[in-house]
Amino acid sequence: MTDPYASEVDTLALIRRDQRSDVEKKLDAMLDECGALEMGAEPFLILRQITLEQMTTIESIKQAITDPENQPSQFGTVTMEYMQREIATEREAVNNAYRERNQLVALLSTLFPSGKAKTAIEGWDEAWHGCVYIDFPWGQASWHYHTDDEWMFAHLPPYTKVWDGHTTDAKYAAIATAIRARGQA
């Protein structure tokens, strides 16, 4: 029987060879906390890639803003137009990521009892008040969507139950547990 754990020497060698960016390490640490990486489930891997791309873009914008070469000097500045273009590009990328997620949620809503409702949340743009509720066998889950994506949920009836108080972390922990259970079945 072989030891399932790596030795300290092997672990240090892996750490030295780790070529992931700091952003990727941070994302993997967050996913590891909820057990998503050990599952290797395709939806989590897709969401990881989308999230990594968005986090990398955000880090690039932060670097552009804080880079001394981009600060006002005798040679010029970062123009407002440049920053507006960067922000618009980032906003489009984030919207695309939500649109991809919403397509998966829309698919799930055809497989499990589901409905939609308007949920006004203080401080949120009204365009994000649309919410899909899915009653999974293990409990309720919900996702907000932008009015630009409401067409994906046109097939859903009004949701008549109340929100059960689940948090985002609890929602994804329950989904992770269900994926692990299905993988062992």
Buried (B, 14 or more C-beta within 10 A) or exposed (E): EEEEEEEEEEEEEEEEEEEEEEBBEBBBEBBEEBBBBEBEBEBBBEBBEBBBBBBBBBBEBEEBEEEEEBEEEEEEEBEEEEBEEBEEEBEEBBEEBBBEBBEEBBEBBEEEBBBBBEBEEEEEEEEBBBBBBBBBEEBBBBBBBBEEBBEBBEEBEEBEEEEEEBEEEEBBBBBBBBBBEEEEE
